[in-house]
Amino acid sequence: MESKSLSQLTKDYSAGKISQQDYRKMRSKLLQEIVTGNIVLKENKYTPPHNSKKKSKKKIKLMNLQNKRPIFIAIGILCGVTIILVTSILTLR
């Protein structure tokens, strides 16, 4: 078996270059060799994505307003209904 990485095996299998049985055999051999220490793994050169520390204040405020709009609408409607009920009760007396 030639020295392949696990990701290369999965790419070959997904591309249809090797069958499922061959993939499973090669994968189990590769994992067994890694566990026994016959294959030394290379260090992963992963770099995390860059997070910008600057956040747009306008965007945050807009999102907060969008979340609070239904509450303001509901409060406005309840106040309107309350005013109508109070005025109708006072006029009927």
KAKA-V141464 format. One record per residue. PHI is phi in degrees with one decimal (NA if undefined). NEAR is the number of other ideal C-beta (glycine too) atoms within 8 Angstrom. Layout:
((PHI,NEAR) (PHI,NEAR))
This chain:
((NA,6) (-75.1,3) (-74.8,4) (-123.6,10) (-87.0,5) (-64.5,9) (-66.3,6) (-68.3,8) (-61.6,14) (-66.1,9) (-64.4,8) (-63.4,11) (-66.7,11) (-68.4,6) (-81.0,6) (86.9,5) (-75.0,5) (-129.2,9) (-79.5,5) (-65.5,6) (-64.3,6) (-63.2,8) (-60.3,13) (-65.4,8) (-64.2,8) (-65.0,12) (-66.4,10) (-65.5,8) (-64.2,9) (-62.3,13) (-63.9,9) (-64.8,8) (-68.0,9) (-67.7,10) (-65.4,6) (-75.5,6) (94.9,6) (-72.3,5) (-114.5,8) (-93.7,4) (-82.5,5) (-79.3,4) (-70.5,4) (-73.1,4) (-96.4,4) (-81.9,4) (-116.0,3) (-67.6,4) (-64.0,3) (-79.3,4) (-98.2,4) (-78.7,5) (-81.6,4) (-82.9,4) (-118.4,7) (-71.4,6) (-69.7,6) (-63.6,6) (-67.0,8) (-64.8,9) (-63.8,8) (-63.8,8) (-64.4,8) (-65.0,8) (-65.5,8) (-65.2,7) (-73.4,6) (-93.5,8) (-57.8,8) (-60.0,6) (-67.4,7) (-63.7,8) (-64.8,8) (-63.5,8) (-64.7,8) (-62.0,8) (-65.2,8) (-63.4,8) (-64.6,8) (-62.3,8) (-64.5,8) (-63.1,8) (-63.3,8) (-63.4,8) (-65.8,8) (-63.0,8) (-68.0,8) (-70.3,8) (-66.8,8) (-67.3,7) (-77.6,6) (-78.7,5) (-79.4,4))
